Amino acid sequence: MNYTFINYPKCSTCQKARKFLDENKIKYNDRHIVTDTPSYDELKKIIEKSGLPVSKFFNTSGLLYRSMNLKEELKNSSDDEKIKLLASNGMLIKRPILIKKDMVLLGFKEEEWKKLK
């Protein structure tokens, strides 16, 4: 089974992750986070599999996150509301996301990804 690599091609971190996957001959299905944004149900499953809190899935360094003042807005939001917001726009989601069966890697930390080999 291949990995699913959810990314934004113009993102430099995603480009580094793609290069890592390619150089290590790790097969993956490429998925554009904006044109094929994960649905609410899909995000819910991804977040559960990751074991991470919903807040970790926000692209806090993104322009959209900042322009929407989400740092303050999210303080009083439920996890359900946060997931709905993430599903509304792929630019709000931290990337890349690498998924395989019961494993989810969020962001690109080469040391973590080296364990894939």
Biopython code that builds the backbone (N, CA, C, O; Angstrom):
import numpy as np
from Bio.PDB.StructureBuilder import StructureBuilder

atoms = [
    (1, "MET", "N", (0.833, -1.194, 0.000)),
    (1, "MET", "CA", (0.000, 0.000, 0.000)),
    (1, "MET", "C", (0.874, 1.253, 0.000)),
    (1, "MET", "O", (1.823, 1.356, 0.778)),
    (2, "ASN", "N", (0.553, 2.187, -0.863)),
    (2, "ASN", "CA", (1.281, 3.446, -0.943)),
    (2, "ASN", "C", (0.868, 4.392, 0.172)),
    (2, "ASN", "O", (-0.169, 4.223, 0.813)),
    (3, "TYR", "N", (1.695, 5.370, 0.377)),
    (3, "TYR", "CA", (1.365, 6.465, 1.282)),
    (3, "TYR", "C", (0.493, 7.460, 0.539)),
    (3, "TYR", "O", (0.500, 7.504, -0.691)),
    (4, "THR", "N", (-0.254, 8.255, 1.281)),
    (4, "THR", "CA", (-0.946, 9.404, 0.707)),
    (4, "THR", "C", (-0.193, 10.627, 1.196)),
    (4, "THR", "O", (-0.018, 10.832, 2.397)),
    (5, "PHE", "N", (0.247, 11.434, 0.243)),
    (5, "PHE", "CA", (1.045, 12.620, 0.534)),
    (5, "PHE", "C", (0.183, 13.843, 0.223)),
    (5, "PHE", "O", (0.019, 14.230, -0.934)),
    (6, "ILE", "N", (-0.362, 14.442, 1.282)),
    (6, "ILE", "CA", (-1.220, 15.616, 1.119)),
    (6, "ILE", "C", (-0.331, 16.840, 1.290)),
    (6, "ILE", "O", (0.291, 17.030, 2.335)),
    (7, "ASN", "N", (-0.280, 17.667, 0.250)),
    (7, "ASN", "CA", (0.677, 18.775, 0.259)),
    (7, "ASN", "C", (0.202, 19.948, -0.582)),
    (7, "ASN", "O", (-0.786, 19.865, -1.311)),
    (8, "TYR", "N", (0.938, 21.039, -0.455)),
    (8, "TYR", "CA", (0.730, 22.227, -1.274)),
    (8, "TYR", "C", (2.027, 22.404, -2.064)),
    (8, "TYR", "O", (3.060, 22.728, -1.478)),
    (9, "PRO", "N", (1.994, 22.198, -3.382)),
    (9, "PRO", "CA", (3.222, 22.162, -4.181)),
    (9, "PRO", "C", (4.134, 23.390, -4.053)),
    (9, "PRO", "O", (5.347, 23.262, -4.219)),
    (10, "LYS", "N", (3.590, 24.557, -3.768)),
    (10, "LYS", "CA", (4.415, 25.762, -3.663)),
    (10, "LYS", "C", (5.068, 25.912, -2.292)),
    (10, "LYS", "O", (5.915, 26.784, -2.098)),
    (11, "CYS", "N", (4.681, 25.075, -1.354)),
    (11, "CYS", "CA", (5.206, 25.126, 0.017)),
    (11, "CYS", "C", (6.618, 24.534, 0.038)),
    (11, "CYS", "O", (6.823, 23.405, -0.408)),
    (12, "SER", "N", (7.592, 25.294, 0.556)),
    (12, "SER", "CA", (8.983, 24.814, 0.557)),
    (12, "SER", "C", (9.157, 23.580, 1.435)),
    (12, "SER", "O", (9.960, 22.704, 1.113)),
    (13, "THR", "N", (8.423, 23.498, 2.533)),
    (13, "THR", "CA", (8.506, 22.315, 3.393)),
    (13, "THR", "C", (7.959, 21.095, 2.673)),
    (13, "THR", "O", (8.508, 19.999, 2.790)),
    (14, "CYS", "N", (6.882, 21.285, 1.932)),
    (14, "CYS", "CA", (6.308, 20.180, 1.149)),
    (14, "CYS", "C", (7.281, 19.737, 0.060)),
    (14, "CYS", "O", (7.400, 18.546, -0.226)),
    (15, "GLN", "N", (7.972, 20.691, -0.541)),
    (15, "GLN", "CA", (8.953, 20.364, -1.579)),
    (15, "GLN", "C", (10.093, 19.530, -1.001)),
    (15, "GLN", "O", (10.563, 18.588, -1.639)),
    (16, "LYS", "N", (10.538, 19.878, 0.214)),
    (16, "LYS", "CA", (11.595, 19.098, 0.876)),
    (16, "LYS", "C", (11.097, 17.690, 1.173)),
    (16, "LYS", "O", (11.829, 16.716, 0.997)),
    (17, "ALA", "N", (9.852, 17.588, 1.625)),
    (17, "ALA", "CA", (9.274, 16.277, 1.939)),
    (17, "ALA", "C", (9.161, 15.422, 0.682)),
    (17, "ALA", "O", (9.477, 14.232, 0.705)),
    (18, "ARG", "N", (8.707, 16.034, -0.424)),
    (18, "ARG", "CA", (8.587, 15.305, -1.689)),
    (18, "ARG", "C", (9.952, 14.807, -2.145)),
    (18, "ARG", "O", (10.086, 13.668, -2.594)),
    (19, "LYS", "N", (10.959, 15.658, -2.030)),
    (19, "LYS", "CA", (12.315, 15.277, -2.422)),
    (19, "LYS", "C", (12.786, 14.090, -1.581)),
    (19, "LYS", "O", (13.400, 13.157, -2.098)),
    (20, "PHE", "N", (12.494, 14.135, -0.285)),
    (20, "PHE", "CA", (12.858, 13.030, 0.603)),
    (20, "PHE", "C", (12.188, 11.732, 0.159)),
    (20, "PHE", "O", (12.840, 10.693, 0.056)),
    (21, "LEU", "N", (10.889, 11.798, -0.104)),
    (21, "LEU", "CA", (10.151, 10.605, -0.539)),
    (21, "LEU", "C", (10.732, 10.051, -1.834)),
    (21, "LEU", "O", (10.955, 8.847, -1.966)),
    (22, "ASP", "N", (10.973, 10.950, -2.791)),
    (22, "ASP", "CA", (11.507, 10.521, -4.090)),
    (22, "ASP", "C", (12.914, 9.921, -3.964)),
    (22, "ASP", "O", (13.203, 8.870, -4.537)),
    (23, "GLU", "N", (13.779, 10.601, -3.211)),
    (23, "GLU", "CA", (15.153, 10.117, -3.060)),
    (23, "GLU", "C", (15.208, 8.765, -2.352)),
    (23, "GLU", "O", (16.111, 7.965, -2.597)),
    (24, "ASN", "N", (14.238, 8.518, -1.476)),
    (24, "ASN", "CA", (14.206, 7.263, -0.731)),
    (24, "ASN", "C", (13.293, 6.225, -1.373)),
    (24, "ASN", "O", (12.999, 5.183, -0.787)),
    (25, "LYS", "N", (12.852, 6.534, -2.590)),
    (25, "LYS", "CA", (12.017, 5.626, -3.386)),
    (25, "LYS", "C", (10.792, 5.125, -2.612)),
    (25, "LYS", "O", (10.426, 3.952, -2.672)),
    (26, "ILE", "N", (10.177, 6.060, -1.885)),
    (26, "ILE", "CA", (8.959, 5.753, -1.141)),
    (26, "ILE", "C", (7.785, 6.124, -2.038)),
    (26, "ILE", "O", (7.642, 7.278, -2.443)),
    (27, "LYS", "N", (6.954, 5.145, -2.344)),
    (27, "LYS", "CA", (5.832, 5.376, -3.257)),
    (27, "LYS", "C", (4.696, 6.075, -2.525)),
    (27, "LYS", "O", (4.389, 5.778, -1.370)),
    (28, "TYR", "N", (4.084, 7.016, -3.240)),
    (28, "TYR", "CA", (2.997, 7.777, -2.625)),
    (28, "TYR", "C", (2.002, 8.240, -3.674)),
    (28, "TYR", "O", (2.320, 8.377, -4.855)),
    (29, "ASN", "N", (0.797, 8.475, -3.201)),
    (29, "ASN", "CA", (-0.232, 9.107, -4.022)),
    (29, "ASN", "C", (-0.222, 10.580, -3.665)),
    (29, "ASN", "O", (-0.378, 10.953, -2.502)),
    (30, "ASP", "N", (-0.040, 11.402, -4.664)),
    (30, "ASP", "CA", (0.078, 12.842, -4.477)),
    (30, "ASP", "C", (-1.307, 13.477, -4.404)),
    (30, "ASP", "O", (-2.180, 13.180, -5.220)),
    (31, "ARG", "N", (-1.500, 14.350, -3.425)),
    (31, "ARG", "CA", (-2.800, 14.999, -3.271)),
    (31, "ARG", "C", (-2.609, 16.467, -2.916)),
    (31, "ARG", "O", (-1.949, 16.798, -1.931)),
    (32, "HIS", "N", (-3.185, 17.330, -3.716)),
    (32, "HIS", "CA", (-3.094, 18.780, -3.535)),
    (32, "HIS", "C", (-4.069, 19.204, -2.440)),
    (32, "HIS", "O", (-5.271, 18.963, -2.544)),
    (33, "ILE", "N", (-3.547, 19.834, -1.394)),
    (33, "ILE", "CA", (-4.358, 20.157, -0.224)),
    (33, "ILE", "C", (-5.433, 21.217, -0.483)),
    (33, "ILE", "O", (-6.403, 21.311, 0.270)),
    (34, "VAL", "N", (-5.267, 22.013, -1.541)),
    (34, "VAL", "CA", (-6.250, 23.063, -1.831)),
    (34, "VAL", "C", (-7.299, 22.586, -2.834)),
    (34, "VAL", "O", (-8.495, 22.797, -2.634)),
    (35, "THR", "N", (-6.849, 21.945, -3.910)),
    (35, "THR", "CA", (-7.814, 21.505, -4.917)),
    (35, "THR", "C", (-8.534, 20.222, -4.508)),
    (35, "THR", "O", (-9.589, 19.895, -5.052)),
    (36, "ASP", "N", (-7.961, 19.501, -3.552)),
    (36, "ASP", "CA", (-8.578, 18.267, -3.052)),
    (36, "ASP", "C", (-8.497, 18.270, -1.520)),
    (36, "ASP", "O", (-7.903, 17.380, -0.910)),
    (37, "THR", "N", (-9.103, 19.284, -0.928)),
    (37, "THR", "CA", (-9.070, 19.463, 0.529)),
    (37, "THR", "C", (-9.767, 18.293, 1.230)),
    (37, "THR", "O", (-10.863, 17.894, 0.838)),
    (38, "PRO", "N", (-9.131, 17.750, 2.261)),
    (38, "PRO", "CA", (-9.783, 16.670, 3.009)),
    (38, "PRO", "C", (-11.137, 17.127, 3.574)),
    (38, "PRO", "O", (-11.280, 18.255, 4.045)),
    (39, "SER", "N", (-12.106, 16.241, 3.515)),
    (39, "SER", "CA", (-13.441, 16.538, 4.025)),
    (39, "SER", "C", (-13.438, 16.510, 5.554)),
    (39, "SER", "O", (-12.459, 16.104, 6.180)),
    (40, "TYR", "N", (-14.529, 16.942, 6.125)),
    (40, "TYR", "CA", (-14.687, 16.907, 7.580)),
    (40, "TYR", "C", (-14.475, 15.482, 8.104)),
    (40, "TYR", "O", (-13.694, 15.268, 9.031)),
    (41, "ASP", "N", (-15.168, 14.519, 7.510)),
    (41, "ASP", "CA", (-15.066, 13.127, 7.974)),
    (41, "ASP", "C", (-13.640, 12.590, 7.822)),
    (41, "ASP", "O", (-13.125, 11.896, 8.698)),
    (42, "GLU", "N", (-13.023, 12.924, 6.705)),
    (42, "GLU", "CA", (-11.663, 12.463, 6.457)),
    (42, "GLU", "C", (-10.687, 13.086, 7.470)),
    (42, "GLU", "O", (-9.825, 12.399, 8.019)),
    (43, "LEU", "N", (-10.836, 14.381, 7.705)),
    (43, "LEU", "CA", (-9.969, 15.055, 8.674)),
    (43, "LEU", "C", (-10.146, 14.471, 10.069)),
    (43, "LEU", "O", (-9.178, 14.275, 10.804)),
    (44, "LYS", "N", (-11.379, 14.200, 10.413)),
    (44, "LYS", "CA", (-11.663, 13.628, 11.732)),
    (44, "LYS", "C", (-10.894, 12.308, 11.909)),
    (44, "LYS", "O", (-10.291, 12.071, 12.955)),
    (45, "LYS", "N", (-10.922, 11.462, 10.883)),
    (45, "LYS", "CA", (-10.206, 10.179, 10.937)),
    (45, "LYS", "C", (-8.689, 10.387, 10.994)),
    (45, "LYS", "O", (-7.991, 9.714, 11.753)),
    (46, "ILE", "N", (-8.188, 11.328, 10.183)),
    (46, "ILE", "CA", (-6.750, 11.613, 10.157)),
    (46, "ILE", "C", (-6.288, 12.097, 11.529)),
    (46, "ILE", "O", (-5.261, 11.651, 12.041)),
    (47, "ILE", "N", (-7.047, 13.003, 12.111)),
    (47, "ILE", "CA", (-6.687, 13.560, 13.416)),
    (47, "ILE", "C", (-6.711, 12.465, 14.488)),
    (47, "ILE", "O", (-5.809, 12.391, 15.322)),
    (48, "GLU", "N", (-7.729, 11.631, 14.462)),
    (48, "GLU", "CA", (-7.805, 10.523, 15.426)),
    (48, "GLU", "C", (-6.608, 9.586, 15.282)),
    (48, "GLU", "O", (-6.006, 9.182, 16.277)),
    (49, "LYS", "N", (-6.263, 9.240, 14.032)),
    (49, "LYS", "CA", (-5.130, 8.342, 13.781)),
    (49, "LYS", "C", (-3.814, 8.944, 14.273)),
    (49, "LYS", "O", (-2.934, 8.230, 14.754)),
    (50, "SER", "N", (-3.693, 10.263, 14.145)),
    (50, "SER", "CA", (-2.441, 10.927, 14.500)),
    (50, "SER", "C", (-2.202, 10.941, 16.005)),
    (50, "SER", "O", (-1.059, 10.935, 16.461)),
    (51, "GLY", "N", (-3.285, 10.959, 16.770)),
    (51, "GLY", "CA", (-3.155, 11.067, 18.218)),
    (51, "GLY", "C", (-2.834, 12.483, 18.681)),
    (51, "GLY", "O", (-2.591, 12.718, 19.864)),
    (52, "LEU", "N", (-2.835, 13.424, 17.737)),
    (52, "LEU", "CA", (-2.518, 14.818, 18.054)),
    (52, "LEU", "C", (-3.798, 15.617, 18.301)),
    (52, "LEU", "O", (-4.865, 15.255, 17.805)),
    (53, "PRO", "N", (-3.689, 16.702, 19.067)),
    (53, "PRO", "CA", (-4.867, 17.558, 19.241)),
    (53, "PRO", "C", (-5.209, 18.273, 17.931)),
    (53, "PRO", "O", (-4.336, 18.518, 17.099)),
    (54, "VAL", "N", (-6.471, 18.597, 17.765)),
    (54, "VAL", "CA", (-6.942, 19.258, 16.536)),
    (54, "VAL", "C", (-6.142, 20.533, 16.262)),
    (54, "VAL", "O", (-5.833, 20.836, 15.110)),
    (55, "SER", "N", (-5.813, 21.265, 17.299)),
    (55, "SER", "CA", (-5.113, 22.549, 17.127)),
    (55, "SER", "C", (-3.780, 22.400, 16.397)),
    (55, "SER", "O", (-3.327, 23.348, 15.754)),
    (56, "LYS", "N", (-3.143, 21.228, 16.482)),
    (56, "LYS", "CA", (-1.864, 21.000, 15.798)),
    (56, "LYS", "C", (-2.030, 20.964, 14.279)),
    (56, "LYS", "O", (-1.048, 21.099, 13.549)),
    (57, "PHE", "N", (-3.244, 20.787, 13.802)),
    (57, "PHE", "CA", (-3.493, 20.676, 12.362)),
    (57, "PHE", "C", (-3.681, 22.033, 11.686)),
    (57, "PHE", "O", (-3.876, 22.093, 10.472)),
    (58, "PHE", "N", (-3.627, 23.105, 12.443)),
    (58, "PHE", "CA", (-3.756, 24.434, 11.845)),
    (58, "PHE", "C", (-2.399, 24.940, 11.381)),
    (58, "PHE", "O", (-1.395, 24.789, 12.078)),
    (59, "ASN", "N", (-2.379, 25.534, 10.210)),
    (59, "ASN", "CA", (-1.187, 26.149, 9.642)),
    (59, "ASN", "C", (-1.050, 27.540, 10.276)),
    (59, "ASN", "O", (-1.429, 28.550, 9.684)),
    (60, "THR", "N", (-0.502, 27.561, 11.489)),
    (60, "THR", "CA", (-0.457, 28.800, 12.266)),
    (60, "THR", "C", (0.463, 29.865, 11.670)),
    (60, "THR", "O", (0.365, 31.037, 12.031)),
    (61, "SER", "N", (1.341, 29.472, 10.774)),
    (61, "SER", "CA", (2.216, 30.458, 10.141)),
    (61, "SER", "C", (1.636, 30.977, 8.825)),
    (61, "SER", "O", (2.235, 31.833, 8.175)),
    (62, "GLY", "N", (0.479, 30.463, 8.438)),
    (62, "GLY", "CA", (-0.129, 30.867, 7.173)),
    (62, "GLY", "C", (-0.803, 32.225, 7.228)),
    (62, "GLY", "O", (-1.280, 32.659, 8.277)),
    (63, "LEU", "N", (-0.833, 32.885, 6.087)),
    (63, "LEU", "CA", (-1.453, 34.210, 5.992)),
    (63, "LEU", "C", (-2.937, 34.162, 6.316)),
    (63, "LEU", "O", (-3.455, 35.051, 6.992)),
    (64, "LEU", "N", (-3.618, 33.140, 5.843)),
    (64, "LEU", "CA", (-5.057, 33.034, 6.072)),
    (64, "LEU", "C", (-5.352, 32.879, 7.570)),
    (64, "LEU", "O", (-6.260, 33.521, 8.098)),
    (65, "TYR", "N", (-4.596, 32.042, 8.232)),
    (65, "TYR", "CA", (-4.766, 31.837, 9.680)),
    (65, "TYR", "C", (-4.634, 33.171, 10.418)),
    (65, "TYR", "O", (-5.439, 33.498, 11.290)),
    (66, "ARG", "N", (-3.610, 33.927, 10.053)),
    (66, "ARG", "CA", (-3.372, 35.210, 10.714)),
    (66, "ARG", "C", (-4.425, 36.250, 10.358)),
    (66, "ARG", "O", (-4.892, 36.995, 11.218)),
    (67, "SER", "N", (-4.792, 36.292, 9.083)),
    (67, "SER", "CA", (-5.777, 37.302, 8.660)),
    (67, "SER", "C", (-7.152, 37.051, 9.274)),
    (67, "SER", "O", (-7.936, 37.984, 9.453)),
    (68, "MET", "N", (-7.440, 35.808, 9.591)),
    (68, "MET", "CA", (-8.727, 35.473, 10.216)),
    (68, "MET", "C", (-8.668, 35.569, 11.746)),
    (68, "MET", "O", (-9.658, 35.307, 12.430)),
    (69, "ASN", "N", (-7.492, 35.950, 12.277)),
    (69, "ASN", "CA", (-7.288, 36.082, 13.720)),
    (69, "ASN", "C", (-7.678, 34.791, 14.457)),
    (69, "ASN", "O", (-8.310, 34.834, 15.512)),
    (70, "LEU", "N", (-7.297, 33.667, 13.894)),
    (70, "LEU", "CA", (-7.727, 32.382, 14.448)),
    (70, "LEU", "C", (-7.081, 32.043, 15.787)),
    (70, "LEU", "O", (-7.616, 31.235, 16.547)),
    (71, "LYS", "N", (-5.941, 32.650, 16.080)),
    (71, "LYS", "CA", (-5.316, 32.381, 17.376)),
    (71, "LYS", "C", (-6.307, 32.702, 18.500)),
    (71, "LYS", "O", (-6.421, 31.950, 19.468)),
    (72, "GLU", "N", (-7.010, 33.807, 18.364)),
    (72, "GLU", "CA", (-8.010, 34.202, 19.362)),
    (72, "GLU", "C", (-9.341, 33.484, 19.149)),
    (72, "GLU", "O", (-9.971, 33.029, 20.104)),
    (73, "GLU", "N", (-9.760, 33.389, 17.888)),
    (73, "GLU", "CA", (-11.065, 32.809, 17.557)),
    (73, "GLU", "C", (-11.197, 31.352, 18.000)),
    (73, "GLU", "O", (-12.271, 30.917, 18.418)),
    (74, "LEU", "N", (-10.110, 30.612, 17.907)),
    (74, "LEU", "CA", (-10.170, 29.176, 18.190)),
    (74, "LEU", "C", (-10.170, 28.836, 19.676)),
    (74, "LEU", "O", (-10.464, 27.703, 20.057)),
    (75, "LYS", "N", (-9.845, 29.809, 20.506)),
    (75, "LYS", "CA", (-9.762, 29.549, 21.949)),
    (75, "LYS", "C", (-11.069, 29.014, 22.519)),
    (75, "LYS", "O", (-11.057, 28.187, 23.430)),
    (76, "ASN", "N", (-12.185, 29.477, 21.994)),
    (76, "ASN", "CA", (-13.497, 29.066, 22.508)),
    (76, "ASN", "C", (-14.248, 28.131, 21.570)),
    (76, "ASN", "O", (-15.453, 27.932, 21.718)),
    (77, "SER", "N", (-13.530, 27.554, 20.598)),
    (77, "SER", "CA", (-14.178, 26.663, 19.624)),
    (77, "SER", "C", (-14.048, 25.206, 20.060)),
    (77, "SER", "O", (-13.044, 24.811, 20.653)),
    (78, "SER", "N", (-15.065, 24.423, 19.763)),
    (78, "SER", "CA", (-15.006, 22.987, 20.043)),
    (78, "SER", "C", (-14.139, 22.313, 18.977)),
    (78, "SER", "O", (-13.860, 22.904, 17.933)),
    (79, "ASP", "N", (-13.717, 21.083, 19.243)),
    (79, "ASP", "CA", (-12.949, 20.330, 18.242)),
    (79, "ASP", "C", (-13.754, 20.176, 16.964)),
    (79, "ASP", "O", (-13.209, 20.271, 15.864)),
    (80, "ASP", "N", (-15.037, 19.940, 17.109)),
    (80, "ASP", "CA", (-15.922, 19.788, 15.951)),
    (80, "ASP", "C", (-15.915, 21.053, 15.088)),
    (80, "ASP", "O", (-15.825, 20.976, 13.863)),
    (81, "GLU", "N", (-16.011, 22.195, 15.725)),
    (81, "GLU", "CA", (-15.990, 23.476, 14.989)),
    (81, "GLU", "C", (-14.641, 23.691, 14.316)),
    (81, "GLU", "O", (-14.576, 24.196, 13.196)),
    (82, "LYS", "N", (-13.569, 23.308, 14.996)),
    (82, "LYS", "CA", (-12.222, 23.459, 14.426)),
    (82, "LYS", "C", (-12.060, 22.582, 13.186)),
    (82, "LYS", "O", (-11.504, 23.025, 12.181)),
    (83, "ILE", "N", (-12.542, 21.345, 13.253)),
    (83, "ILE", "CA", (-12.422, 20.432, 12.110)),
    (83, "ILE", "C", (-13.242, 20.956, 10.932)),
    (83, "ILE", "O", (-12.788, 20.894, 9.789)),
    (84, "LYS", "N", (-14.438, 21.470, 11.195)),
    (84, "LYS", "CA", (-15.252, 22.058, 10.121)),
    (84, "LYS", "C", (-14.524, 23.216, 9.466)),
    (84, "LYS", "O", (-14.565, 23.362, 8.245)),
    (85, "LEU", "N", (-13.860, 24.039, 10.260)),
    (85, "LEU", "CA", (-13.109, 25.171, 9.720)),
    (85, "LEU", "C", (-11.937, 24.673, 8.862)),
    (85, "LEU", "O", (-11.706, 25.187, 7.768)),
    (86, "LEU", "N", (-11.210, 23.688, 9.355)),
    (86, "LEU", "CA", (-10.100, 23.118, 8.578)),
    (86, "LEU", "C", (-10.585, 22.587, 7.231)),
    (86, "LEU", "O", (-9.933, 22.793, 6.207)),
    (87, "ALA", "N", (-11.719, 21.909, 7.233)),
    (87, "ALA", "CA", (-12.262, 21.316, 6.009)),
    (87, "ALA", "C", (-12.750, 22.375, 5.021)),
    (87, "ALA", "O", (-12.937, 22.086, 3.839)),
    (88, "SER", "N", (-12.954, 23.592, 5.502)),
    (88, "SER", "CA", (-13.479, 24.661, 4.637)),
    (88, "SER", "C", (-12.423, 25.264, 3.717)),
    (88, "SER", "O", (-12.760, 25.874, 2.702)),
    (89, "ASN", "N", (-11.132, 25.096, 4.069)),
    (89, "ASN", "CA", (-10.079, 25.708, 3.253)),
    (89, "ASN", "C", (-8.750, 25.000, 3.522)),
    (89, "ASN", "O", (-8.233, 25.040, 4.639)),
    (90, "GLY", "N", (-8.209, 24.359, 2.503)),
    (90, "GLY", "CA", (-6.956, 23.621, 2.633)),
    (90, "GLY", "C", (-5.779, 24.463, 3.087)),
    (90, "GLY", "O", (-4.819, 23.928, 3.641)),
    (91, "MET", "N", (-5.832, 25.784, 2.861)),
    (91, "MET", "CA", (-4.729, 26.648, 3.267)),
    (91, "MET", "C", (-4.657, 26.800, 4.791)),
    (91, "MET", "O", (-3.659, 27.291, 5.319)),
    (92, "LEU", "N", (-5.692, 26.389, 5.483)),
    (92, "LEU", "CA", (-5.678, 26.454, 6.951)),
    (92, "LEU", "C", (-4.993, 25.240, 7.571)),
    (92, "LEU", "O", (-4.662, 25.249, 8.757)),
    (93, "ILE", "N", (-4.780, 24.199, 6.772)),
    (93, "ILE", "CA", (-4.261, 22.930, 7.287)),
    (93, "ILE", "C", (-2.734, 22.900, 7.227)),
    (93, "ILE", "O", (-2.128, 23.224, 6.205)),
    (94, "LYS", "N", (-2.133, 22.506, 8.343)),
    (94, "LYS", "CA", (-0.673, 22.335, 8.382)),
    (94, "LYS", "C", (-0.298, 21.243, 7.386)),
    (94, "LYS", "O", (-1.021, 20.262, 7.211)),
    (95, "ARG", "N", (0.819, 21.430, 6.755)),
    (95, "ARG", "CA", (1.232, 20.488, 5.726)),
    (95, "ARG", "C", (2.744, 20.303, 5.756)),
    (95, "ARG", "O", (3.460, 21.111, 6.347)),
    (96, "PRO", "N", (3.221, 19.256, 5.130)),
    (96, "PRO", "CA", (2.493, 18.167, 4.496)),
    (96, "PRO", "C", (1.929, 17.193, 5.524)),
    (96, "PRO", "O", (2.284, 17.218, 6.703)),
    (97, "ILE", "N", (1.045, 16.343, 5.036)),
    (97, "ILE", "CA", (0.521, 15.244, 5.839)),
    (97, "ILE", "C", (0.829, 13.958, 5.070)),
    (97, "ILE", "O", (0.518, 13.843, 3.884)),
    (98, "LEU", "N", (1.430, 13.012, 5.746)),
    (98, "LEU", "CA", (1.738, 11.727, 5.134)),
    (98, "LEU", "C", (0.948, 10.661, 5.883)),
    (98, "LEU", "O", (1.045, 10.541, 7.104)),
    (99, "ILE", "N", (0.164, 9.889, 5.133)),
    (99, "ILE", "CA", (-0.742, 8.920, 5.753)),
    (99, "ILE", "C", (-0.512, 7.533, 5.167)),
    (99, "ILE", "O", (-0.321, 7.376, 3.961)),
    (100, "LYS", "N", (-0.532, 6.542, 6.034)),
    (100, "LYS", "CA", (-0.525, 5.149, 5.602)),
    (100, "LYS", "C", (-1.218, 4.335, 6.681)),
    (100, "LYS", "O", (-0.796, 4.330, 7.837)),
    (101, "LYS", "N", (-2.263, 3.662, 6.302)),
    (101, "LYS", "CA", (-3.019, 2.784, 7.200)),
    (101, "LYS", "C", (-3.267, 3.460, 8.537)),
    (101, "LYS", "O", (-4.128, 4.335, 8.629)),
    (102, "ASP", "N", (-2.530, 3.075, 9.583)),
    (102, "ASP", "CA", (-2.762, 3.621, 10.920)),
    (102, "ASP", "C", (-1.692, 4.617, 11.351)),
    (102, "ASP", "O", (-1.479, 4.817, 12.547)),
    (103, "MET", "N", (-1.018, 5.243, 10.394)),
    (103, "MET", "CA", (0.060, 6.157, 10.703)),
    (103, "MET", "C", (-0.169, 7.508, 10.030)),
    (103, "MET", "O", (-0.556, 7.574, 8.863)),
    (104, "VAL", "N", (0.072, 8.577, 10.774)),
    (104, "VAL", "CA", (-0.032, 9.921, 10.216)),
    (104, "VAL", "C", (1.184, 10.720, 10.665)),
    (104, "VAL", "O", (1.488, 10.784, 11.856)),
    (105, "LEU", "N", (1.876, 11.328, 9.707)),
    (105, "LEU", "CA", (2.954, 12.258, 10.015)),
    (105, "LEU", "C", (2.493, 13.643, 9.578)),
    (105, "LEU", "O", (2.062, 13.836, 8.441)),
    (106, "LEU", "N", (2.588, 14.603, 10.494)),
    (106, "LEU", "CA", (2.152, 15.973, 10.221)),
    (106, "LEU", "C", (3.365, 16.878, 10.195)),
    (106, "LEU", "O", (4.158, 16.898, 11.136)),
    (107, "GLY", "N", (3.507, 17.632, 9.106)),
    (107, "GLY", "CA", (4.693, 18.459, 8.944)),
    (107, "GLY", "C", (5.852, 17.583, 8.506)),
    (107, "GLY", "O", (5.741, 16.357, 8.497)),
    (108, "PHE", "N", (6.960, 18.206, 8.145)),
    (108, "PHE", "CA", (8.119, 17.420, 7.702)),
    (108, "PHE", "C", (9.250, 17.582, 8.697)),
    (108, "PHE", "O", (9.883, 18.633, 8.793)),
    (109, "LYS", "N", (9.483, 16.510, 9.433)),
    (109, "LYS", "CA", (10.635, 16.432, 10.331)),
    (109, "LYS", "C", (11.420, 15.225, 9.833)),
    (109, "LYS", "O", (11.009, 14.082, 10.028)),
    (110, "GLU", "N", (12.545, 15.487, 9.194)),
    (110, "GLU", "CA", (13.283, 14.432, 8.510)),
    (110, "GLU", "C", (13.592, 13.245, 9.411)),
    (110, "GLU", "O", (13.539, 12.101, 8.960)),
    (111, "GLU", "N", (13.913, 13.499, 10.683)),
    (111, "GLU", "CA", (14.221, 12.390, 11.602)),
    (111, "GLU", "C", (13.041, 11.429, 11.742)),
    (111, "GLU", "O", (13.227, 10.213, 11.770)),
    (112, "GLU", "N", (11.826, 11.979, 11.830)),
    (112, "GLU", "CA", (10.633, 11.144, 11.914)),
    (112, "GLU", "C", (10.418, 10.369, 10.619)),
    (112, "GLU", "O", (10.094, 9.181, 10.629)),
    (113, "TRP", "N", (10.605, 11.067, 9.512)),
    (113, "TRP", "CA", (10.347, 10.447, 8.206)),
    (113, "TRP", "C", (11.383, 9.378, 7.864)),
    (113, "TRP", "O", (11.091, 8.468, 7.087)),
    (114, "LYS", "N", (12.589, 9.472, 8.430)),
    (114, "LYS", "CA", (13.620, 8.460, 8.167)),
    (114, "LYS", "C", (13.187, 7.089, 8.663)),
    (114, "LYS", "O", (13.675, 6.070, 8.174)),
    (115, "LYS", "N", (12.279, 7.054, 9.627)),
    (115, "LYS", "CA", (11.789, 5.794, 10.169)),
    (115, "LYS", "C", (10.917, 5.047, 9.163)),
    (115, "LYS", "O", (10.590, 3.880, 9.379)),
    (116, "LEU", "N", (10.541, 5.699, 8.075)),
    (116, "LEU", "CA", (9.701, 5.088, 7.054)),
    (116, "LEU", "C", (10.445, 4.043, 6.241)),
    (116, "LEU", "O", (9.832, 3.121, 5.705)),
    (117, "LYS", "N", (11.741, 4.178, 6.148)),
    (117, "LYS", "CA", (12.549, 3.300, 5.293)),
    (117, "LYS", "C", (12.486, 1.860, 5.738)),
    (117, "LYS", "O", (13.111, 0.996, 5.124)),
]
sb = StructureBuilder()
sb.init_structure("model")
sb.init_model(0)
sb.init_chain("A")
sb.init_seg("    ")
for serial, (resi, resn, name, xyz) in enumerate(atoms, 1):
    if name == "N":
        sb.init_residue(resn, " ", resi, " ")
    sb.init_atom(name, np.array(xyz, "f"), 0.0, 1.0, " ", f" {name:<3s}", serial, name[0])
structure = sb.get_structure()
